Amino acid sequence: MLARAMEPSDATDAFDFATLRASKCMRFDSASIAYLDYAASALFGTSQARAHGDRLEH
């Protein structure tokens, strides 16, 4: 059972990255920006930025 869990899988078959990018990181497409992650940093999604802004406002 453990051996099966450790088998590599094709992530593109399991997850739709294009949909995630279109819904969470649309600012990159609208500004024609490419983000290359070399430092293992995480980008924030649009919904996260809005939620944080709302929290600060209220």
All heavy atoms as TSV, in Angstrom:
chain	resi	resn	atom	element	x	y	z
A	1	MET	N	N	0.815	-1.190	0.000
A	1	MET	CA	C	0.000	0.000	0.000
A	1	MET	C	C	0.862	1.259	0.000
A	1	MET	O	O	0.609	2.181	-0.729
A	1	MET	CB	C	-0.918	-0.019	1.204
A	1	MET	CG	C	-1.916	1.081	1.211
A	1	MET	SD	S	-3.168	0.563	2.367
A	1	MET	CE	C	-3.950	1.988	2.761
A	2	LEU	N	N	1.896	1.297	0.813
A	2	LEU	CA	C	2.783	2.448	0.850
A	2	LEU	C	C	3.514	2.616	-0.478
A	2	LEU	O	O	3.663	3.728	-0.969
A	2	LEU	CB	C	3.787	2.313	1.997
A	2	LEU	CG	C	4.761	3.474	2.166
A	2	LEU	CD1	C	3.988	4.763	2.410
A	2	LEU	CD2	C	5.713	3.211	3.300
A	3	ALA	N	N	3.957	1.518	-1.067
A	3	ALA	CA	C	4.671	1.592	-2.336
A	3	ALA	C	C	3.789	2.211	-3.417
A	3	ALA	O	O	4.250	2.999	-4.228
A	3	ALA	CB	C	5.142	0.211	-2.759
A	4	ARG	N	N	2.511	1.860	-3.413
A	4	ARG	CA	C	1.613	2.416	-4.416
A	4	ARG	C	C	1.433	3.924	-4.207
A	4	ARG	O	O	1.381	4.693	-5.151
A	4	ARG	CB	C	0.268	1.718	-4.364
A	4	ARG	CG	C	-0.681	2.240	-5.405
A	4	ARG	CD	C	-1.978	1.501	-5.397
A	4	ARG	NE	N	-2.808	2.072	-6.439
A	4	ARG	CZ	C	-3.826	1.487	-6.961
A	4	ARG	NH1	N	-4.175	0.292	-6.553
A	4	ARG	NH2	N	-4.529	2.075	-7.890
A	5	ALA	N	N	1.355	4.363	-2.978
A	5	ALA	CA	C	1.178	5.783	-2.686
A	5	ALA	C	C	2.389	6.596	-3.124
A	5	ALA	O	O	2.267	7.777	-3.400
A	5	ALA	CB	C	0.924	5.977	-1.207
A	6	MET	N	N	3.547	5.975	-3.197
A	6	MET	CA	C	4.764	6.699	-3.540
A	6	MET	C	C	5.055	6.684	-5.039
A	6	MET	O	O	6.008	7.296	-5.477
A	6	MET	CB	C	5.948	6.125	-2.761
A	6	MET	CG	C	5.804	6.338	-1.264
A	6	MET	SD	S	7.163	5.666	-0.331
A	6	MET	CE	C	8.469	6.766	-0.814
A	7	GLU	N	N	4.221	6.009	-5.822
A	7	GLU	CA	C	4.438	5.989	-7.259
A	7	GLU	C	C	4.206	7.388	-7.826
A	7	GLU	O	O	3.272	8.074	-7.433
A	7	GLU	CB	C	3.470	5.006	-7.922
A	7	GLU	CG	C	3.785	3.564	-7.631
A	7	GLU	CD	C	2.759	2.634	-8.263
A	7	GLU	OE1	O	1.883	3.118	-9.010
A	7	GLU	OE2	O	2.837	1.438	-7.990
A	8	PRO	N	N	5.061	7.811	-8.763
A	8	PRO	CA	C	4.857	9.138	-9.351
A	8	PRO	C	C	3.567	9.158	-10.168
A	8	PRO	O	O	3.174	8.159	-10.761
A	8	PRO	CB	C	6.090	9.330	-10.242
A	8	PRO	CG	C	6.623	7.973	-10.480
A	8	PRO	CD	C	6.211	7.131	-9.309
A	9	SER	N	N	2.922	10.283	-10.183
A	9	SER	CA	C	1.716	10.437	-10.990
A	9	SER	C	C	1.876	11.666	-11.866
A	9	SER	O	O	2.661	12.564	-11.578
A	9	SER	CB	C	0.488	10.581	-10.108
A	9	SER	OG	O	0.588	11.753	-9.346
A	10	ASP	N	N	1.134	11.711	-12.923
A	10	ASP	CA	C	1.179	12.849	-13.825
A	10	ASP	C	C	0.244	13.923	-13.274
A	10	ASP	O	O	-0.976	13.786	-13.331
A	10	ASP	CB	C	0.768	12.423	-15.229
A	10	ASP	CG	C	0.972	13.530	-16.246
A	10	ASP	OD1	O	1.463	14.612	-15.889
A	10	ASP	OD2	O	0.645	13.296	-17.413
A	11	ALA	N	N	0.794	14.988	-12.746
A	11	ALA	CA	C	-0.001	16.030	-12.101
A	11	ALA	C	C	-0.937	16.725	-13.078
A	11	ALA	O	O	-2.002	17.191	-12.690
A	11	ALA	CB	C	0.914	17.050	-11.438
A	12	THR	N	N	-0.556	16.793	-14.334
A	12	THR	CA	C	-1.422	17.471	-15.296
A	12	THR	C	C	-2.707	16.702	-15.528
A	12	THR	O	O	-3.725	17.286	-15.877
A	12	THR	CB	C	-0.700	17.694	-16.636
A	12	THR	OG1	O	-0.269	16.430	-17.152
A	12	THR	CG2	C	0.486	18.617	-16.463
A	13	ASP	N	N	-2.706	15.393	-15.336
A	13	ASP	CA	C	-3.930	14.603	-15.468
A	13	ASP	C	C	-4.816	14.754	-14.240
A	13	ASP	O	O	-6.026	14.642	-14.325
A	13	ASP	CB	C	-3.602	13.117	-15.663
A	13	ASP	CG	C	-2.993	12.845	-17.022
A	13	ASP	OD1	O	-3.155	13.686	-17.937
A	13	ASP	OD2	O	-2.347	11.798	-17.174
A	14	ALA	N	N	-4.222	14.989	-13.096
A	14	ALA	CA	C	-4.972	15.039	-11.844
A	14	ALA	C	C	-5.495	16.433	-11.518
A	14	ALA	O	O	-6.411	16.572	-10.731
A	14	ALA	CB	C	-4.085	14.552	-10.704
A	15	PHE	N	N	-4.951	17.467	-12.114
A	15	PHE	CA	C	-5.313	18.829	-11.731
A	15	PHE	C	C	-5.296	19.729	-12.950
A	15	PHE	O	O	-4.414	19.634	-13.789
A	15	PHE	CB	C	-4.321	19.327	-10.678
A	15	PHE	CG	C	-4.780	20.561	-9.982
A	15	PHE	CD1	C	-5.669	20.475	-8.937
A	15	PHE	CD2	C	-4.336	21.798	-10.380
A	15	PHE	CE1	C	-6.116	21.620	-8.291
A	15	PHE	CE2	C	-4.770	22.942	-9.750
A	15	PHE	CZ	C	-5.658	22.855	-8.693
A	16	ASP	N	N	-6.223	20.631	-13.043
A	16	ASP	CA	C	-6.323	21.555	-14.170
A	16	ASP	C	C	-5.632	22.875	-13.806
A	16	ASP	O	O	-6.245	23.770	-13.220
A	16	ASP	CB	C	-7.787	21.779	-14.525
A	16	ASP	CG	C	-7.964	22.595	-15.788
A	16	ASP	OD1	O	-6.960	23.026	-16.386
A	16	ASP	OD2	O	-9.122	22.808	-16.180
A	17	PHE	N	N	-4.357	22.981	-14.137
A	17	PHE	CA	C	-3.583	24.165	-13.780
A	17	PHE	C	C	-4.043	25.407	-14.534
A	17	PHE	O	O	-3.976	26.517	-14.009
A	17	PHE	CB	C	-2.087	23.919	-14.026
A	17	PHE	CG	C	-1.495	22.965	-13.041
A	17	PHE	CD1	C	-1.268	21.645	-13.385
A	17	PHE	CD2	C	-1.173	23.376	-11.760
A	17	PHE	CE1	C	-0.732	20.752	-12.472
A	17	PHE	CE2	C	-0.630	22.497	-10.841
A	17	PHE	CZ	C	-0.416	21.184	-11.203
A	18	ALA	N	N	-4.526	25.233	-15.752
A	18	ALA	CA	C	-4.993	26.383	-16.525
A	18	ALA	C	C	-6.194	27.045	-15.857
A	18	ALA	O	O	-6.291	28.271	-15.805
A	18	ALA	CB	C	-5.342	25.954	-17.947
A	19	THR	N	N	-7.091	26.240	-15.307
A	19	THR	CA	C	-8.255	26.786	-14.605
A	19	THR	C	C	-7.827	27.497	-13.330
A	19	THR	O	O	-8.332	28.579	-13.017
A	19	THR	CB	C	-9.262	25.663	-14.277
A	19	THR	OG1	O	-9.685	25.076	-15.509
A	19	THR	CG2	C	-10.459	26.199	-13.533
A	20	LEU	N	N	-6.888	26.916	-12.613
A	20	LEU	CA	C	-6.388	27.559	-11.398
A	20	LEU	C	C	-5.740	28.893	-11.732
A	20	LEU	O	O	-6.012	29.904	-11.075
A	20	LEU	CB	C	-5.373	26.660	-10.692
A	20	LEU	CG	C	-4.741	27.263	-9.448
A	20	LEU	CD1	C	-5.766	27.397	-8.332
A	20	LEU	CD2	C	-3.568	26.436	-8.998
A	21	ARG	N	N	-4.919	28.932	-12.742
A	21	ARG	CA	C	-4.249	30.175	-13.135
A	21	ARG	C	C	-5.270	31.228	-13.559
A	21	ARG	O	O	-5.169	32.387	-13.178
A	21	ARG	CB	C	-3.261	29.907	-14.271
A	21	ARG	CG	C	-2.529	31.150	-14.717
A	21	ARG	CD	C	-1.562	30.847	-15.858
A	21	ARG	NE	N	-1.027	32.056	-16.403
A	21	ARG	CZ	C	0.154	32.568	-16.099
A	21	ARG	NH1	N	0.924	31.944	-15.238
A	21	ARG	NH2	N	0.575	33.676	-16.643
A	22	ALA	N	N	-6.285	30.814	-14.309
A	22	ALA	CA	C	-7.302	31.761	-14.776
A	22	ALA	C	C	-8.144	32.313	-13.635
A	22	ALA	O	O	-8.588	33.457	-13.689
A	22	ALA	CB	C	-8.195	31.089	-15.814
A	23	SER	N	N	-8.348	31.527	-12.586
A	23	SER	CA	C	-9.202	31.987	-11.499
A	23	SER	C	C	-8.437	32.636	-10.348
A	23	SER	O	O	-8.961	33.527	-9.683
A	23	SER	CB	C	-10.036	30.827	-10.952
A	23	SER	OG	O	-9.203	29.859	-10.348
A	24	LYS	N	N	-7.215	32.233	-10.098
A	24	LYS	CA	C	-6.479	32.721	-8.933
A	24	LYS	C	C	-5.342	33.688	-9.270
A	24	LYS	O	O	-4.949	34.483	-8.440
A	24	LYS	CB	C	-5.885	31.543	-8.144
A	24	LYS	CG	C	-6.911	30.583	-7.619
A	24	LYS	CD	C	-7.783	31.244	-6.573
A	24	LYS	CE	C	-8.796	30.269	-6.023
A	24	LYS	NZ	N	-9.736	30.895	-5.133
A	25	CYS	N	N	-4.792	33.588	-10.454
A	25	CYS	CA	C	-3.634	34.426	-10.802
A	25	CYS	C	C	-3.843	35.131	-12.130
A	25	CYS	O	O	-2.931	35.234	-12.946
A	25	CYS	CB	C	-2.372	33.569	-10.841
A	25	CYS	SG	S	-1.968	32.820	-9.263
A	26	MET	N	N	-5.050	35.632	-12.341
A	26	MET	CA	C	-5.362	36.278	-13.614
A	26	MET	C	C	-4.548	37.550	-13.848
A	26	MET	O	O	-4.378	37.988	-14.968
A	26	MET	CB	C	-6.851	36.561	-13.707
A	26	MET	CG	C	-7.382	37.483	-12.632
A	26	MET	SD	S	-9.162	37.466	-12.527
A	26	MET	CE	C	-9.372	36.406	-11.107
A	27	ARG	N	N	-4.004	38.103	-12.767
A	27	ARG	CA	C	-3.224	39.341	-12.913
A	27	ARG	C	C	-1.975	39.118	-13.766
A	27	ARG	O	O	-1.500	40.038	-14.418
A	27	ARG	CB	C	-2.850	39.895	-11.547
A	27	ARG	CG	C	-1.950	38.992	-10.722
A	27	ARG	CD	C	-1.808	39.539	-9.295
A	27	ARG	NE	N	-0.964	38.726	-8.469
A	27	ARG	CZ	C	-1.351	37.645	-7.807
A	27	ARG	NH1	N	-2.587	37.242	-7.891
A	27	ARG	NH2	N	-0.512	36.962	-7.060
A	28	PHE	N	N	-1.455	37.926	-13.788
A	28	PHE	CA	C	-0.277	37.644	-14.610
A	28	PHE	C	C	-0.625	37.654	-16.094
A	28	PHE	O	O	0.114	38.192	-16.909
A	28	PHE	CB	C	0.350	36.311	-14.233
A	28	PHE	CG	C	0.838	36.282	-12.816
A	28	PHE	CD1	C	0.380	35.320	-11.944
A	28	PHE	CD2	C	1.736	37.218	-12.357
A	28	PHE	CE1	C	0.820	35.292	-10.630
A	28	PHE	CE2	C	2.176	37.205	-11.048
A	28	PHE	CZ	C	1.718	36.239	-10.183
A	29	ASP	N	N	-1.745	37.053	-16.447
A	29	ASP	CA	C	-2.147	37.034	-17.849
A	29	ASP	C	C	-2.511	38.428	-18.340
A	29	ASP	O	O	-2.148	38.812	-19.448
A	29	ASP	CB	C	-3.324	36.078	-18.058
A	29	ASP	CG	C	-2.914	34.629	-17.889
A	29	ASP	OD1	O	-1.720	34.318	-18.109
A	29	ASP	OD2	O	-3.771	33.807	-17.529
A	30	SER	N	N	-3.210	39.200	-17.518
A	30	SER	CA	C	-3.621	40.537	-17.949
A	30	SER	C	C	-2.422	41.477	-18.104
A	30	SER	O	O	-2.469	42.404	-18.892
A	30	SER	CB	C	-4.634	41.132	-16.979
A	30	SER	OG	O	-4.059	41.329	-15.711
A	31	ALA	N	N	-1.358	41.234	-17.362
A	31	ALA	CA	C	-0.159	42.073	-17.453
A	31	ALA	C	C	0.944	41.425	-18.288
A	31	ALA	O	O	2.036	41.972	-18.381
A	31	ALA	CB	C	0.369	42.367	-16.055
A	32	SER	N	N	0.657	40.257	-18.870
A	32	SER	CA	C	1.648	39.504	-19.668
A	32	SER	C	C	2.919	39.238	-18.868
A	32	SER	O	O	4.033	39.490	-19.318
A	32	SER	CB	C	1.981	40.244	-20.956
A	32	SER	OG	O	0.835	40.363	-21.751
A	33	ILE	N	N	2.745	38.735	-17.646
A	33	ILE	CA	C	3.861	38.441	-16.752
A	33	ILE	C	C	4.035	36.937	-16.619
A	33	ILE	O	O	3.066	36.205	-16.483
A	33	ILE	CB	C	3.612	39.053	-15.352
A	33	ILE	CG1	C	3.601	40.570	-15.437
A	33	ILE	CG2	C	4.657	38.576	-14.356
A	33	ILE	CD1	C	3.209	41.244	-14.142
A	34	ALA	N	N	5.270	36.511	-16.647
A	34	ALA	CA	C	5.593	35.110	-16.365
A	34	ALA	C	C	6.299	35.074	-15.016
A	34	ALA	O	O	7.187	35.885	-14.744
A	34	ALA	CB	C	6.494	34.535	-17.439
A	35	TYR	N	N	5.893	34.155	-14.163
A	35	TYR	CA	C	6.504	34.030	-12.842
A	35	TYR	C	C	7.268	32.724	-12.783
A	35	TYR	O	O	6.693	31.658	-12.989
A	35	TYR	CB	C	5.430	34.058	-11.753
A	35	TYR	CG	C	5.993	33.862	-10.365
A	35	TYR	CD1	C	6.596	34.914	-9.702
A	35	TYR	CD2	C	5.946	32.621	-9.747
A	35	TYR	CE1	C	7.129	34.747	-8.435
A	35	TYR	CE2	C	6.474	32.440	-8.473
A	35	TYR	CZ	C	7.066	33.500	-7.829
A	35	TYR	OH	O	7.594	33.329	-6.582
A	36	LEU	N	N	8.557	32.806	-12.529
A	36	LEU	CA	C	9.399	31.626	-12.386
A	36	LEU	C	C	9.794	31.501	-10.930
A	36	LEU	O	O	10.401	32.395	-10.363
A	36	LEU	CB	C	10.648	31.747	-13.271
A	36	LEU	CG	C	10.364	31.979	-14.750
A	36	LEU	CD1	C	11.666	32.204	-15.512
A	36	LEU	CD2	C	9.586	30.825	-15.339
A	37	ASP	N	N	9.444	30.396	-10.318
A	37	ASP	CA	C	9.687	30.186	-8.894
A	37	ASP	C	C	11.029	29.501	-8.708
A	37	ASP	O	O	11.157	28.306	-8.913
A	37	ASP	CB	C	8.559	29.356	-8.298
A	37	ASP	CG	C	8.718	29.152	-6.814
A	37	ASP	OD1	O	9.712	29.636	-6.240
A	37	ASP	OD2	O	7.841	28.514	-6.218
A	38	TYR	N	N	12.020	30.254	-8.311
A	38	TYR	CA	C	13.349	29.697	-8.079
A	38	TYR	C	C	13.662	29.606	-6.592
A	38	TYR	O	O	14.479	28.819	-6.175
A	38	TYR	CB	C	14.403	30.560	-8.785
A	38	TYR	CG	C	15.792	30.019	-8.671
A	38	TYR	CD1	C	16.180	28.894	-9.392
A	38	TYR	CD2	C	16.716	30.603	-7.826
A	38	TYR	CE1	C	17.451	28.374	-9.284
A	38	TYR	CE2	C	17.998	30.089	-7.710
A	38	TYR	CZ	C	18.359	28.983	-8.447
A	38	TYR	OH	O	19.620	28.477	-8.334
A	39	ALA	N	N	12.969	30.393	-5.785
A	39	ALA	CA	C	13.289	30.478	-4.365
A	39	ALA	C	C	12.249	29.796	-3.478
A	39	ALA	O	O	12.217	30.022	-2.286
A	39	ALA	CB	C	13.415	31.942	-3.957
A	40	ALA	N	N	11.399	28.989	-4.078
A	40	ALA	CA	C	10.344	28.284	-3.336
A	40	ALA	C	C	9.426	29.255	-2.603
A	40	ALA	O	O	8.971	29.000	-1.506
A	40	ALA	CB	C	10.931	27.259	-2.388
A	41	SER	N	N	9.172	30.377	-3.219
A	41	SER	CA	C	8.247	31.332	-2.628
A	41	SER	C	C	6.847	31.060	-3.161
A	41	SER	O	O	6.672	30.481	-4.222
A	41	SER	CB	C	8.673	32.763	-2.961
A	41	SER	OG	O	8.731	32.932	-4.356
A	42	ALA	N	N	5.860	31.475	-2.430
A	42	ALA	CA	C	4.480	31.223	-2.827
A	42	ALA	C	C	3.810	32.521	-3.253
A	42	ALA	O	O	4.018	33.571	-2.653
A	42	ALA	CB	C	3.718	30.611	-1.665
A	43	LEU	N	N	3.034	32.437	-4.291
A	43	LEU	CA	C	2.262	33.575	-4.744
A	43	LEU	C	C	0.900	33.559	-4.074
A	43	LEU	O	O	0.356	32.499	-3.780
A	43	LEU	CB	C	2.060	33.514	-6.255
A	43	LEU	CG	C	3.329	33.634	-7.085
A	43	LEU	CD1	C	3.022	33.385	-8.547
A	43	LEU	CD2	C	3.927	35.007	-6.895
A	44	PHE	N	N	0.343	34.706	-3.848
A	44	PHE	CA	C	-0.992	34.789	-3.281
A	44	PHE	C	C	-2.012	34.841	-4.408
A	44	PHE	O	O	-1.766	35.408	-5.467
A	44	PHE	CB	C	-1.137	36.015	-2.374
A	44	PHE	CG	C	-0.803	37.320	-3.063
A	44	PHE	CD1	C	-1.789	38.011	-3.747
A	44	PHE	CD2	C	0.477	37.824	-3.029
A	44	PHE	CE1	C	-1.492	39.207	-4.384
A	44	PHE	CE2	C	0.789	39.028	-3.655
A	44	PHE	CZ	C	-0.205	39.715	-4.330
A	45	GLY	N	N	-3.148	34.222	-4.162
A	45	GLY	CA	C	-4.237	34.251	-5.129
A	45	GLY	C	C	-5.029	35.539	-5.012
A	45	GLY	O	O	-4.983	36.237	-3.989
A	46	THR	N	N	-5.761	35.874	-6.043
A	46	THR	CA	C	-6.580	37.074	-6.052
A	46	THR	C	C	-7.586	37.058	-4.913
A	46	THR	O	O	-7.788	38.071	-4.230
A	46	THR	CB	C	-7.315	37.201	-7.398
A	46	THR	OG1	O	-6.338	37.178	-8.444
A	46	THR	CG2	C	-8.114	38.476	-7.493
A	47	SER	N	N	-8.206	35.913	-4.669
A	47	SER	CA	C	-9.195	35.821	-3.596
A	47	SER	C	C	-8.552	36.035	-2.229
A	47	SER	O	O	-9.163	36.621	-1.337
A	47	SER	CB	C	-9.905	34.472	-3.634
A	47	SER	OG	O	-8.985	33.413	-3.479
A	48	GLN	N	N	-7.306	35.597	-2.063
A	48	GLN	CA	C	-6.609	35.812	-0.793
A	48	GLN	C	C	-6.335	37.296	-0.579
A	48	GLN	O	O	-6.487	37.808	0.538
A	48	GLN	CB	C	-5.292	35.046	-0.772
A	48	GLN	CG	C	-5.467	33.557	-0.688
A	48	GLN	CD	C	-4.146	32.849	-0.867
A	48	GLN	OE1	O	-3.449	33.050	-1.863
A	48	GLN	NE2	N	-3.798	32.015	0.099
A	49	ALA	N	N	-5.917	37.995	-1.618
A	49	ALA	CA	C	-5.635	39.428	-1.502
A	49	ALA	C	C	-6.903	40.201	-1.167
A	49	ALA	O	O	-6.885	41.107	-0.321
A	49	ALA	CB	C	-5.013	39.944	-2.795
A	50	ARG	N	N	-8.002	39.836	-1.819
A	50	ARG	CA	C	-9.278	40.515	-1.533
A	50	ARG	C	C	-9.728	40.258	-0.096
A	50	ARG	O	O	-10.184	41.165	0.600
A	50	ARG	CB	C	-10.342	40.058	-2.511
A	50	ARG	CG	C	-10.173	40.649	-3.877
A	50	ARG	CD	C	-11.349	40.328	-4.773
A	50	ARG	NE	N	-11.090	40.832	-6.103
A	50	ARG	CZ	C	-11.202	40.126	-7.214
A	50	ARG	NH1	N	-11.616	38.873	-7.158
A	50	ARG	NH2	N	-10.920	40.651	-8.380
A	51	ALA	N	N	-9.629	39.005	0.342
A	51	ALA	CA	C	-10.045	38.661	1.702
A	51	ALA	C	C	-9.204	39.406	2.734
A	51	ALA	O	O	-9.731	39.898	3.739
A	51	ALA	CB	C	-9.951	37.159	1.919
A	52	HIS	N	N	-7.908	39.506	2.493
A	52	HIS	CA	C	-7.044	40.216	3.429
A	52	HIS	C	C	-7.367	41.712	3.424
A	52	HIS	O	O	-7.405	42.345	4.494
A	52	HIS	CB	C	-5.577	39.977	3.074
A	52	HIS	CG	C	-4.630	40.523	4.089
A	52	HIS	ND1	N	-4.521	40.017	5.361
A	52	HIS	CD2	C	-3.753	41.570	4.024
A	52	HIS	CE1	C	-3.621	40.707	6.034
A	52	HIS	NE2	N	-3.142	41.662	5.243
A	53	GLY	N	N	-7.610	42.275	2.261
A	53	GLY	CA	C	-7.991	43.689	2.175
A	53	GLY	C	C	-9.282	43.965	2.926
A	53	GLY	O	O	-9.402	44.958	3.636
A	54	ASP	N	N	-10.265	43.058	2.769
A	54	ASP	CA	C	-11.531	43.206	3.509
A	54	ASP	C	C	-11.308	43.135	5.003
A	54	ASP	O	O	-11.911	43.885	5.768
A	54	ASP	CB	C	-12.527	42.123	3.073
A	54	ASP	CG	C	-13.036	42.330	1.656
A	54	ASP	OD1	O	-12.861	43.431	1.105
A	54	ASP	OD2	O	-13.598	41.353	1.115
A	55	ARG	N	N	-10.450	42.224	5.406
A	55	ARG	CA	C	-10.153	42.074	6.848
A	55	ARG	C	C	-9.504	43.349	7.401
A	55	ARG	O	O	-9.828	43.803	8.487
A	55	ARG	CB	C	-9.244	40.873	7.052
A	55	ARG	CG	C	-8.969	40.573	8.485
A	55	ARG	CD	C	-8.155	39.331	8.627
A	55	ARG	NE	N	-7.927	39.062	10.037
A	55	ARG	CZ	C	-7.070	38.214	10.484
A	55	ARG	NH1	N	-6.351	37.488	9.654
A	55	ARG	NH2	N	-6.911	38.027	11.771
A	56	LEU	N	N	-8.563	43.904	6.658
A	56	LEU	CA	C	-7.906	45.143	7.116
A	56	LEU	C	C	-8.878	46.317	7.154
A	56	LEU	O	O	-8.796	47.173	8.038
A	56	LEU	CB	C	-6.729	45.467	6.192
A	56	LEU	CG	C	-5.523	44.537	6.274
A	56	LEU	CD1	C	-4.518	44.882	5.192
A	56	LEU	CD2	C	-4.887	44.608	7.639
A	57	GLU	N	N	-9.786	46.347	6.191
A	57	GLU	CA	C	-10.740	47.440	6.116
A	57	GLU	C	C	-11.742	47.420	7.258
A	57	GLU	O	O	-12.145	48.458	7.776
A	57	GLU	CB	C	-11.489	47.384	4.778
A	57	GLU	CG	C	-12.421	48.541	4.544
A	57	GLU	CD	C	-13.099	48.465	3.188
A	57	GLU	OE1	O	-12.617	47.717	2.324
A	57	GLU	OE2	O	-14.104	49.145	3.019
A	58	HIS	N	N	-12.133	46.216	7.689
A	58	HIS	CA	C	-13.163	46.097	8.723
A	58	HIS	C	C	-12.537	45.821	10.057
A	58	HIS	O	O	-13.033	45.806	11.069
A	58	HIS	CB	C	-14.157	45.031	8.369
A	58	HIS	CG	C	-14.976	45.362	7.153
A	58	HIS	ND1	N	-14.513	46.102	6.099
A	58	HIS	CD2	C	-16.238	45.071	6.816
A	58	HIS	CE1	C	-15.431	46.230	5.180
A	58	HIS	NE2	N	-16.507	45.617	5.583
